[in-house]
Amino acid sequence: MLNCATMTNEFQIGVRVPADVNDRADALADAMRDLPEFAAFRMTRSAVFRMALLDGLAALERKHRVTAPKPRKRSAAKGA
């Protein structure tokens, strides 16, 4: 599931995906939008890709016995 606590320390990446993968993400976003467990989230294609990336990284870490690095601390607001 998305960890909103870490969303303030994001990096933007660009990834090209085939049209059918994009269509699959759209279909998942549409289906998940109606599920009660996702009612608090704005289910978009980007949210689906973010969830897939996080779940996929966790699966690869388990498969290759890699321990995930500790989360970075939140950075202070700029200018504060």
Sequence and secondary structure as in RCSB ss.txt:
>XXXX:A:sequence
MLNCATMTNEFQIGVRVPADVNDRADALADAMRDLPEFAAFRMTRSAVFRMALLDGLAALERKHRVTAPKPRKRS
AAKGA
>XXXX:A:secstr
   GGGGGG         HHHHHHHHHHHHHHHTSGGGTTS   HHHHHHHHHHHHHHHHHHHTT          
  TT 
